[in-house]
Each structure stands twice: as structure tokens, then as C-alpha cells.
Amino acid sequence: MHSGTPNGAPLPQGPQAALLRFSIRFRGIVAILACIVLGYGIYSLQQAKSDVFPEFAPPQAEIQTEAPGLAPEQVEVLVTQPIENNLNGVPGLRMLQSNSVQGLSVVTVTFEPSTNVYRDRQLVAERLATAAGQLPAGVEPPTVTPLTSSTSIVLVAGLTSKVHSLMDLHTIAQFTVTPRLLAVPGVAKVAVFGGKTKSIQIQVHPDALKRFGLGLEDVVAAARHATGVRGAGVIDTANQRIVLETQGQSLTPEEISRTVVKAGPAASVTLGNVATVLDAPEPQVGAGAIDGVPGVVLTISEQYKANTPEVTRRLLAAFAELQPTLAKDGVALRTDLFRPAKFIAVATGNVRNSLLLGGALVIVVLFLFLFDLRTAAISAIAIPLSLLPAVSVLHFLGITMNTMTLGGLAIAIGIVVDDAVVDIENIVRRLRENSRLAQPRPMARVVLDACYEVRSSVVYATVAVVLVAVPVLALPGIAGRLFAPLAVSYGLATVASLVVALTVTPAFAMILFGRGHSNPKDPPLLRWSRGRYETLLHGVVRRPAIILLATLVVVGAGAALIPTFGGTFLPALKEGHYTVHMTAVPGTSVAESVRLGKIATKVMLSLPEVRSVAQRVGRAELADDTNGTHHSEFEVDLNPISAEDAESAPAKIRKALSVIPGVNFAINTFLTERIEETLSGYTSPVVVNIFGNNFDLLDRKAEEVARVLQKVSGAADVQVESPPGMPQLTIKLRPRDLQRWGLTAVGVMDVIRTAYQGDQVGEVYEGNRVFPVLVILDKASRSSVSDVANLPLRSAKGVYLRLGQVADVHESSGRYRIQHQGARRLQTVTSNVSGRDVASFVADAKKAIARNVTFPSGTYVEFRGTAEAQKRAQRALLLNALIAAVGIILLLAIITRNGRNLVLVLANLPFAFVGGVAAVYLSGGVLSLGSMVGFVTLFGVTLRNSILMIAHYRDLVEIEGQPWNLETAVRGAADRLAAIVMTSLVTALGVLPLAIGMREPGREIEGPMAVVILGGLITSMALNLLVLPTLALRYGDFTRKQEDDGLSDTPAQADAGVI
Amino acid sequence: MKKKLGGMIIVVCLAAVVGSAIWGFVQARGEAQPDDDDKPAQTASHISVVDGTSIITLNENAESRKELEVVSLKNRLRTPTLRAYGSVLNLQSLTDLADKYQTAKANLESQKARRDLSQAALARARGLYSQGLHAVSKAQLEAAEETALVDAANLSAAKSQLASLANTAVQAWGSVLGKAVQDASPLLNSLIERQTVLVQVTLRADEVAAKIPDKAYLRMQDGQRIELHFVSPAAAIDPQIQGRSFFYTASADSGLLPGMNVVASVPTGSATPCVEIPAPAIVWLKGHAWAYFRSGPKTFARREIATDTPARDGGYFVKHIADGTQVVSRGAQMLLSEEFRSQIQEEE
């Protein structure tokens, strides 16, 4: 053994030394503080909100405007445009998108991520007040849908009944269940799909109108009178104020049917004479079915930044309260259709287990290497002491505990324990050396010197490691929002570990080794491996050419692999739950969608993996989805099954569903879908937008683009969004004929709307339940296409006409929806990519479109979708990585203080990556953002070890006065062996459970990251232990130099001054 | 010894780390391939176009072939009918008119008799006076002449009154009923005696019957079908409806009472064989109505159907379709959707 610390060295100075001295002197206080921090950390952990992902959606406001009866084109021009015009130019606006479908306008305003979502929504609400006045009569006021969390849905429940009608079921859902659920803290909204909305309908028989000489407008007027509510005022007496209440409003269908429409000489004509008044469902916009049984599906959304498991728990408690009443009423309640909290529990549980397992493995390794329980304990205590303060700060910042933050902590395990290990390893080594001295120095001094010796490496390396996380933190867009919490938790834990290494570790070392370090010998494993390593290194160091060549070959091979990699934005998440989309041609009725859904449900339920299937058809008021009735979503929940079965489940479901004709199915996991929707609004990875003003031109160009895309290799399912083809009946009024009969266009259109859409004339109440009263044509008269032209109109002179006499009624086809982006019309072509990666496909597609499609002025094309986001994210990552790299190089320059050594460290870095590259290749050759983050971490770990090695060499030469030769190189490397092997193993073992469990739910993102780190650490270790000493000996520059800056006596002080 | 143990431990440790890492990679390798989960499956059918007709061939395992329902069509003779509005007329004015006419007619007879008598008296007086027998004084002759003149004038007044009533009857009730009033025909008697009732049937304003049918039908609210017999075109139309109007009689036993407004169907043209395509079989596409006809055990062809003859409940009567042709009566929209599946856009 070589003796280490020179005796009688001056007491270290500077802030770091002061901190170390304080910690060693007041070790008891440090220990108590550490306990307090631990305790508070545990408290924070219990208080922490959990979610699967951080809030990844940008600040958004969605404005839904119900425009009953308006066709998509009318909605676009009359409703969407005024709203868009008012909203355009709102401060902080990033994107304005809209969809106009039959009877509904949806405008989505996306704000800059830096803005405050509440202020944004306030601005939107202010602008909407103006827009509301510009909307045509009959259109309901625009509503901003409640603010929900990024994932929105917190629970899906279902109601079915064998005794109640669908209308009763909807009434129960609307008036009994929904109010209770909305009262649960954290619930933003409840969308009621399916069932039938009860209304009292005055169903007019057109023939009866003629017989009694009445017009539809007479019925509407009479019905308005029948159901009107009037206040009556008050009487003020000398003593009291007495409130008047008028009663007599018709509340039941019978009462309404007795309303007089026309008082005749002999008898009066009542509503009952010309119409059937009854409880009937409003025209449906959606439907629901649970396991194939028609019923009501409730999708419950949670508030922004709500605690999903907590809200779920409260909701289940609310359901438990409702359950007995509902059961008594003959209503079956299902609350297990979909609960994201289940996945959160599994995912965070899995990551937590990985963390615990990783922690345990780390302790085992520490014990093996240090062969001393106390040493292992001091290193191990650094783990909770670094992670728990990070948790506290995250909690304070309002960041939830999710797979990302937990992942950040998991990666940090390796790093945080590193600091402690480097520290403690040096302390123990120095203490051992000290105990072998004839006159051992005071223990506190040995500990202080030992800590001070490695502190520059610890501090600089930690700063470098934190810097490495900066590019991830600065990722733009959704990627940034997803991964930033990972970087934050990682950075926090790392910084905490630095503080621990400078305070707690020396303090605890003093406390635990205070009674003397009993074993002056190196631990057996260390001794054995050191001997082996020195022999090996001696052999290796003599052959720098071979090492250099081997390094170049390996790096070259690794570099050659990179171009074969594909990229995906996010891997598929294994939630044990799938959202299946079923789409038929636009115009498919609710009944047919329900019928097809029943077939699909039967098929899916026949699979052993599937536990429950809930179907939602079309849309519901205030729901997130604004689909037409041709579109259904199924919540497919799986039985608890193994990870392998869960992996094969989507393929099995897809295969089973493929036998159903007439509908397209798309299967996605809930979270993947939410993320992809937030990115592009579409679930396809490639989205091509074509902007312009002329619909026909847009359609033509979209067709051309689709044709070109189809020819690009790898294109699959190329589709033009919203192709024309929704069946439509056009009623074109003839002005001359209107004039001849003395009719007005608006009057005729009112009659048409009343007849087919229904005109709400009032409300009736039944207890606290309020139902609308509608005037509409009877069912038989409005179900036939050929009867529309026979709709009776009454002219000013009382003459009855058919609608066909004043209008051309002809069948045609219309657009199902009209989209805007940035208040411009757009047509969209989407494509999936199979057999190649998205990024290269997009590059090829762009070239092909530029070559083959010409766009007239005012029309242009744009690529969006996950491909674009991924490219943006990668570009940003690259740029930020460059900035961070400059920072790190500057740091390195401070440590190495020598150009050659700096180049030596930098030149060796690629070697560390080779392992990561090989790992990516072995695990499928796909670069996801997770694996990119892995590389960044790998970089940090390698860098730290290289810095430590170079710094140690420098210390050996400059402080201990060793000559720079083979012996010194081998000895220095052997000194660092324990630290390098330990830190590498510790990091590797910390993430090992994540890598092995990368198939388990919740580790889909961290898994690839862990695999990269694991693979990279193997080469990184080889680099630091074999390549770096060899090359350092050959090319390194550690000759002792005179300090010529004249600012300090020792390099140590120069270092200290920087921090 | 200890050295060996340490060596063993490190070897085992490293082997475990490396081994588990490799195991992890191998396990993960399969799954990390770019997933094609978003790719919709498309295998349920095959679409072909033969002579401009789209034909869907469903695959053997297409689950919902079981869900499709077809009905066999059968031709029936069907007479095209028009929907019309009927009102059972109050015949008081007709009865009054008939009464008046009969009174006037009786009056005419009596006037005629009186004139004949006074003519005869005048002739006799003239004869006696001319024989100069002084059996009749000049004054008496002049009185007889006067009576004869008055009676002749009365007769002509009665005649014109009758003619006027006849005109009124024709004006108010049309030539057939007008004539019936003049003739006091059994038609009139049965109406007046309430054995039959008179129904004015008015077509919709812009509808024209090719020929005026002898029979029309009423459907009562209780489903009873009442046969109407053509009488004549009506003398005036219903000003509120403005269509062509006809008189029909119906048996009074049917329960029709004056003042009732009823809906009538008027057959026009001759009966031709046609099939009824039920409403659930019809899909609308590009402005036309279509139905899917079975063209083989697994194949279905989409053909356009004519929509000029609507049936009740949204279906259509279609000519030139062979008996036994099978039309898809449940699942038509599913087939349509299948045909255009390649254009369906996955959406949110």
C-alpha cells in the first residue's frame, strides 16, 4: 500500500472546506437535521399526489356551441367563424382549431405553455361574451367546457336496467347520479352517454293541422302559452311582504294536450286534437352500451391537477352511497369499466418496487465491496437522504408523483449513491492507511482531508451531471412537459446528494468510525480484484496501439449501428385497458352503430383476456369527444393477466374484430391516445394538412396528396379526412314561389326546423327535475325521406301548401365536418407507417409531394403529428445538449486544466456510448425519447468517472509528487478501481430492475432508458478502467508545472474559488 | 481461501449483472419493434365492381353475416294512389234546393194546369163571343183574356224559377248532382234520405290524377276502410287546399257524418306489379336511394332504386324486380360502410 495524505499539510481552506469542517465538528446536529429531513420527506411522500403522467397538455380552452339543426356548412359560417374571429388575437394564443359538425361547433384554443391556464380561460370567456351576440337565433350560447386534467377521464361507470326504459335510465343518471358525482371534490364534469333524454313532446300530425285549419306556428304559440311560467310579484302590507305565486302551468302531457289552440264557435281545437302529447326522447346524439346491453355510460372527468387515486377513491365512495338506492330501483351499476387509477397504482407500484429493489441491490454491492456494515450503511443512508428531499421539493412545486418523477428518482439512485460512495471509499481508504501509520493522525483531520481530496471531483462531476439534465428540462412542447419532471426530480436528487456527500457522509463517518476503524486491511473483494486488475492493466497499458485500435473499431461499429435505428415518440403503454375506436361511414345512424357495437362487444367478450366492454356512440353534452353517430368508442378492460398476455392482447382483439364488416377499428391504450391527441388531434403518426379557402380545390389536392403518399414505401391506411359523403337532403327555397304565396324564407325554415329538429317551447318540472317541452312532427311523418316535400305550410291567406311547392327538395351528399386551423379551412390526409420509422417516411413523403403535387397560390401544405413533434423534440434536445456540452467542457477544462487531458476525456466519451448503442440494437433498434434520456444520463455517469480518474492522476503527480509513468498510471487506476466499479455497479443495479421489468406496466418509458444506461455502463466501465489509463499514459500530460497565474498557491484553492 | 471466496463472489456478481442484462435485452427485443397497433384491420370482405355495380363478397368468417337479414320480395299488383283530403259534406242546402226544386216543379205543373184551364176558358169565351150569341159579354171575354195572360205569365215565371233552381243546383253541386236534383234521382234520394253521404275529396294542390277514378277509399281512425263511389267533379274546390276536387258517395252505415274531415286515397292509373322495398333496406348515397340485393351465397350487389312511388313508413314501391329477389333488410348500412371502408377516417 502506498501512503496517501502528506503529513502536516495545511488545513484546507475555502467554503467547501468550511462546510466539511462544520459537518465534522457538529456531526450530532447534522445527524438530527438529516433525521428531520428524512421525516419530512416521508410525510411529503404520503401527501404526494399521484398520476400516471405529469400534466402534459398545454393550456387550452374548448368552446362548444350547440347549434340545433344546422348543417356543417351552416355551423361553420354562422357559428364557428364569428367565434373564431372574436378569439383570434387573444394574448398568448398559440393555435386556434375548430371543427364544425352537424349541430355543433367546437373551437379549441391552445395557448403558449408559459401562460396561466386560468387567465387564458378568463380571456376566452370575455371574448365569448361578444361572440354570443353575433350568433344566429336558435343557437345556444357558447360554453367553455370545464377545465380537466390532461388525461381527463378518471372513471367510466355504467347503468343498465331490466325494468326501466332507456329514457328513465337517462333521467336517473342525469338527476340522481350526476349531481352526486359532481359534488365529489376533484370532479370537473360528467358526460352522460346513451339512454334517451326525456322531454315532453307535442308531436303534431300534419293532416290534422289541415283539417282544423291550423299552422305549425299556431301550435308552437299555444304550447308556449301552456308551459310559460310568470312571476306574480308581491303585496306589501303595513306589516308584511306577501309573495304571490301563480300556479296553473301545464305540467303533464295530459294538461298540455288540453291547451286550446283555436277557439271555434262550436268547440275549441285543443293541442290534443292536432297532436299527440307524450313523454318521448329528444333526438339522440349518442348512445351507450355496457357489455352489449344498451344503457347509460358516464364518463367522469377530473379537474386540472387533481389527484387521480384520491378522486377515484372518493368517487367509489359516492357510488357506494348511490348503490343501494339504485339497486332498489332495479338499476345495475358498474363502476369497474375503466379506472386509470388502477394503472397508476400498478405503474407507480412497479416503479417503486424497482426503486426499492435497486436500493437493496445497491446496499448489497456496497457491502460486498466495502465489507463493512457501517460503510455500507453510510452510503446507503445517502439514498433516502437524497431522494426524500427531492420528493419534498416536488410536492412543494405541485408536481405529482408519476412514472416520470419516479423514473427520475430511479436513475438518480445510481448517481446519489455515487457521491456518497466516492466520499466514503476515500475516507475508509485514508483511514485504513492512517491506521497503518506509526503515528496515526487525528481521525477528524483524516476524514476532513479525505473528503477534501475528492470534493472537487464530486462537486464538478455533480454539476456536470446536473448540466446534462438541462437539455431534457428544456425540451419543447409536450415532450418537454412529459420529461421535464423527470429531469427536475433527477436534478433535485442529484443536488441533494451533493449536499449529503459534503455534510452527512463526513458527519456519519465521524460518528460511526469514531470508536476507531478496526480493520486496517482492505476488504477481501477489493484486495482480490485490485491484484487481478493491476496485473491486467499492466498487460493492457503496454499495448496502447492495440487498445487505441480496438477502441476505434468498437466506436466505429457502434456508429455504424446508429443509422439502422428507427425512432418512435412514445412506446405503447401496458395499461391493461384499451380504447377501441369503431368508425363506419359518416351518416350511419345511432341504432346501426349500437347494433354493430353489439356484434363487436360479443366478439371482444369472447376473448378470455377481456373483462368488460363499454360502448359510447356519438357524443354527449360537454363530452371531450365530439363524434358523429357513425363513430363509437369502446372502453375495453382486460382481466388481470401476465405482461406477455397483455402484450398480445391488442393483436388478438384486432384479429377478432377484423371479421366485422363495415367498420374500421383502431386500438390504442388510453394514455398513448391522450398524448397523441394532444400532439396533433389525430391518432395517426403522420398528418398532412392542406390549407386553403376553396373546398373543392382542397378536396382535389387532398386526393392528390393521398395518391402520392400511397406510393411512398411504408405508407399504410392513407386516408383523406372527412371525405364528402354524408347523406343530406337539400331543401332549396324558390323565392318566386314564396312571393306568390306570401311566405317568407325564415318562416318556412322555422317550420322545417320545428318539424324535424323540434322547437323547445318551454320547460316543465317534476320535483327538482326539469324537462324541456318540444313541438315536433309526429314520428311517422318525419321518418320518411319522401315525406319532407309534403310538409304542410300555411300561406298568409290560410291556403295549405306542400313544402315541395315552394322549394326544391333533393337528396345530395354533404360534408360530415369542416375543420379550421388558425381560422383557415383545411383538409387533412393522415397515414400510418409500417415497416419503417416515421421520421424517414416523412422525409420521403415531403420530397414526393413537392415533386408531384402543385399547389396554387393561397394553398399550402404542412406536416404534423407525432413525427413532427418527435423531430422538434430531437432537434431541441440536440441544441440544448450542445449548450450543456459547452458548459460541461468548460467545467472539464477547469478540472483538467490542460488541453491534452481535456481532449483525452472527451475523445474517450464515445466509447461509453457504444454499450448504450449496442443495448438499443439488442433491444429492438428503436430510439425513443426514453432511450435518448438514457444516453444523457450515461454521459453524466461516464464523465464523473473520467473526471475522478484524471483528477486522481493529477493529485498523484502534483500533490503526492509521483512521477508520471506506468507505475503511477497503474496505481492511480487501481486506487480508483473500487470507486469506479462500485459506482458503475451501483448505478447499473439501481436501474437493473427497471430494465428487466421493462415489459411491466409503468416502465414502458423508463425501461428503454434503463437498458441504455445498463448497456452503456459496461463499456463505460471498460473505458474508465482499461482504455483511459492506457491512453492517459500514452497521451496524458500530468507533468508538474509551476502555477503561473499568480492567484493561488494550490490548485485546490483555485477550484474552491469557482464554486 | 478468503481470496478465492472473494473471487467467486465478484465473478458471480458480474455474471449475474451481465446475464440479467442480456436476458433483459433478449426479452425486450421482440416487443420494442415499431408497433403497428394503430393499423386498422381490413379483412372482412372483398369489393369488386361488375358492370358499374359494386359487389361485396363477405368472407367466410365474417361474424356479422349472421347478423344480416334478407327478405324475399314478391310482386303484387298495385295501383298508384294519391293521398287526398276528404270532408263529409253537410247536405242541408242540397236538400233545401231539392225541396225548392220540387216545389217549383209542382208549382210549374199547377201553373201549367191553371194556364191550360184559363186558355180553355178564354177559347170557350172567345167562341161564344164570336158567335154573337151574347152569351158572353165583351167584359167577360176581356176578363178571360186577362186571366189567360196572367196564367201564362205565371207559368213562364214558374218555368224560369224552375230553370233558375236547376241552374243553382248545377252551380252549387255540379252537373251530376244538379241533374239529380232535377230528376229527383235515386242518387239524390239516397243522399237526402241519408242512406249515403257525400264526400268532397280534394287532391293536393299540385297533384293531377291521370283519370278520374270511379272508386276511392277512406281510412277511418279505427282502421276501417270505406269505399267511395265517384259522383262528379266538385263544383268548387276547397280554397284552403287548392287542389282538384271531386264528389264521392259513401254508405252512411260507415259511420261517416257530415262535418268530418278524413284522409282519402285516390287510385290513379292502372294496376301494375311491383315489389315493396322496406324502409330498413334503403340507404342514401350521393343523392340516390340504394338497396343491397343478394347476388350469391356470400355476395351482395348495390343497386339504385326508383323513389317516385313512396310506400308508407319510408319504403318504396319498385317495378321490374323479379319475385324471390332477396334484399338486405337489416345491415344495409353496414354493407354500405363496408363498401366505403377504405375511405373511413379514423378520428377522434
Boltz contact constraints between the chains, C-beta under 6 A:
constraints:
  - contact:
      token1: [A, 207]
      token2: [B, 263]
      max_distance: 6.0
  - contact:
      token1: [A, 211]
      token2: [B, 261]
      max_distance: 6.0
  - contact:
      token1: [A, 524]
      token2: [B, 2]
      max_distance: 6.0
  - contact:
      token1: [A, 524]
      token2: [B, 6]
      max_distance: 6.0
  - contact:
      token1: [A, 525]
      token2: [B, 6]
      max_distance: 6.0
  - contact:
      token1: [A, 525]
      token2: [B, 10]
      max_distance: 6.0
  - contact:
      token1: [A, 528]
      token2: [B, 3]
      max_distance: 6.0
  - contact:
      token1: [A, 528]
      token2: [B, 6]
      max_distance: 6.0
  - contact:
      token1: [A, 528]
      token2: [B, 7]
      max_distance: 6.0
  - contact:
      token1: [A, 529]
      token2: [B, 10]
      max_distance: 6.0
  - contact:
      token1: [A, 566]
      token2: [B, 34]
      max_distance: 6.0
  - contact:
      token1: [A, 568]
      token2: [B, 34]
      max_distance: 6.0
  - contact:
      token1: [A, 572]
      token2: [B, 35]
      max_distance: 6.0
  - contact:
      token1: [A, 572]
      token2: [B, 37]
      max_distance: 6.0
  - contact:
      token1: [A, 583]
      token2: [B, 344]
      max_distance: 6.0
  - contact:
      token1: [A, 584]
      token2: [B, 337]
      max_distance: 6.0
  - contact:
      token1: [A, 585]
      token2: [B, 337]
      max_distance: 6.0
  - contact:
      token1: [A, 585]
      token2: [B, 340]
      max_distance: 6.0
  - contact:
      token1: [A, 588]
      token2: [B, 333]
      max_distance: 6.0
  - contact:
      token1: [A, 592]
      token2: [B, 333]
      max_distance: 6.0
  - contact:
      token1: [A, 599]
      token2: [B, 64]
      max_distance: 6.0
  - contact:
      token1: [A, 599]
      token2: [B, 67]
      max_distance: 6.0
  - contact:
      token1: [A, 603]
      token2: [B, 63]
      max_distance: 6.0
  - contact:
      token1: [A, 650]
      token2: [B, 37]
      max_distance: 6.0
  - contact:
      token1: [A, 654]
      token2: [B, 41]
      max_distance: 6.0
  - contact:
      token1: [A, 658]
      token2: [B, 41]
      max_distance: 6.0
  - contact:
      token1: [A, 658]
      token2: [B, 43]
      max_distance: 6.0
  - contact:
      token1: [A, 659]
      token2: [B, 44]
      max_distance: 6.0
  - contact:
      token1: [A, 659]
      token2: [B, 61]
      max_distance: 6.0
  - contact:
      token1: [A, 659]
      token2: [B, 62]
      max_distance: 6.0
  - contact:
      token1: [A, 659]
      token2: [B, 63]
      max_distance: 6.0
  - contact:
      token1: [A, 660]
      token2: [B, 63]
      max_distance: 6.0
  - contact:
      token1: [A, 660]
      token2: [B, 64]
      max_distance: 6.0
  - contact:
      token1: [A, 661]
      token2: [B, 44]
      max_distance: 6.0
  - contact:
      token1: [A, 661]
      token2: [B, 45]
      max_distance: 6.0
  - contact:
      token1: [A, 661]
      token2: [B, 58]
      max_distance: 6.0
  - contact:
      token1: [A, 661]
      token2: [B, 62]
      max_distance: 6.0
  - contact:
      token1: [A, 661]
      token2: [B, 338]
      max_distance: 6.0
  - contact:
      token1: [A, 662]
      token2: [B, 334]
      max_distance: 6.0
  - contact:
      token1: [A, 662]
      token2: [B, 337]
      max_distance: 6.0
  - contact:
      token1: [A, 662]
      token2: [B, 338]
      max_distance: 6.0
  - contact:
      token1: [A, 664]
      token2: [B, 40]
      max_distance: 6.0
  - contact:
      token1: [A, 664]
      token2: [B, 341]
      max_distance: 6.0
  - contact:
      token1: [A, 664]
      token2: [B, 344]
      max_distance: 6.0
  - contact:
      token1: [A, 665]
      token2: [B, 40]
      max_distance: 6.0
  - contact:
      token1: [A, 666]
      token2: [B, 38]
      max_distance: 6.0
  - contact:
      token1: [A, 666]
      token2: [B, 40]
      max_distance: 6.0
  - contact:
      token1: [A, 666]
      token2: [B, 346]
      max_distance: 6.0
  - contact:
      token1: [A, 667]
      token2: [B, 37]
      max_distance: 6.0
  - contact:
      token1: [A, 677]
      token2: [B, 348]
      max_distance: 6.0
  - contact:
      token1: [A, 683]
      token2: [B, 346]
      max_distance: 6.0
  - contact:
      token1: [A, 716]
      token2: [B, 39]
      max_distance: 6.0
  - contact:
      token1: [A, 717]
      token2: [B, 40]
      max_distance: 6.0
  - contact:
      token1: [A, 719]
      token2: [B, 345]
      max_distance: 6.0
  - contact:
      token1: [A, 721]
      token2: [B, 345]
      max_distance: 6.0
  - contact:
      token1: [A, 723]
      token2: [B, 343]
      max_distance: 6.0
  - contact:
      token1: [A, 727]
      token2: [B, 284]
      max_distance: 6.0
  - contact:
      token1: [A, 783]
      token2: [B, 314]
      max_distance: 6.0
  - contact:
      token1: [A, 784]
      token2: [B, 314]
      max_distance: 6.0
  - contact:
      token1: [A, 786]
      token2: [B, 310]
      max_distance: 6.0
  - contact:
      token1: [A, 798]
      token2: [B, 240]
      max_distance: 6.0
  - contact:
      token1: [A, 799]
      token2: [B, 240]
      max_distance: 6.0
  - contact:
      token1: [A, 799]
      token2: [B, 242]
      max_distance: 6.0
  - contact:
      token1: [A, 800]
      token2: [B, 240]
      max_distance: 6.0
  - contact:
      token1: [A, 800]
      token2: [B, 241]
      max_distance: 6.0
  - contact:
      token1: [A, 802]
      token2: [B, 204]
      max_distance: 6.0
  - contact:
      token1: [A, 805]
      token2: [B, 206]
      max_distance: 6.0
  - contact:
      token1: [A, 811]
      token2: [B, 284]
      max_distance: 6.0
  - contact:
      token1: [A, 811]
      token2: [B, 287]
      max_distance: 6.0
  - contact:
      token1: [A, 812]
      token2: [B, 287]
      max_distance: 6.0
  - contact:
      token1: [A, 813]
      token2: [B, 286]
      max_distance: 6.0
  - contact:
      token1: [A, 832]
      token2: [B, 38]
      max_distance: 6.0
  - contact:
      token1: [A, 832]
      token2: [B, 39]
      max_distance: 6.0
  - contact:
      token1: [A, 834]
      token2: [B, 36]
      max_distance: 6.0
  - contact:
      token1: [A, 922]
      token2: [B, 25]
      max_distance: 6.0
  - contact:
      token1: [A, 923]
      token2: [B, 25]
      max_distance: 6.0
  - contact:
      token1: [A, 923]
      token2: [B, 28]
      max_distance: 6.0
  - contact:
      token1: [A, 923]
      token2: [B, 29]
      max_distance: 6.0
  - contact:
      token1: [A, 923]
      token2: [B, 32]
      max_distance: 6.0
  - contact:
      token1: [A, 924]
      token2: [B, 29]
      max_distance: 6.0
  - contact:
      token1: [A, 924]
      token2: [B, 32]
      max_distance: 6.0
  - contact:
      token1: [A, 924]
      token2: [B, 33]
      max_distance: 6.0
  - contact:
      token1: [A, 926]
      token2: [B, 32]
      max_distance: 6.0
  - contact:
      token1: [A, 995]
      token2: [B, 24]
      max_distance: 6.0
  - contact:
      token1: [A, 996]
      token2: [B, 20]
      max_distance: 6.0
  - contact:
      token1: [A, 996]
      token2: [B, 24]
      max_distance: 6.0
  - contact:
      token1: [A, 998]
      token2: [B, 28]
      max_distance: 6.0
  - contact:
      token1: [A, 1014]
      token2: [B, 21]
      max_distance: 6.0
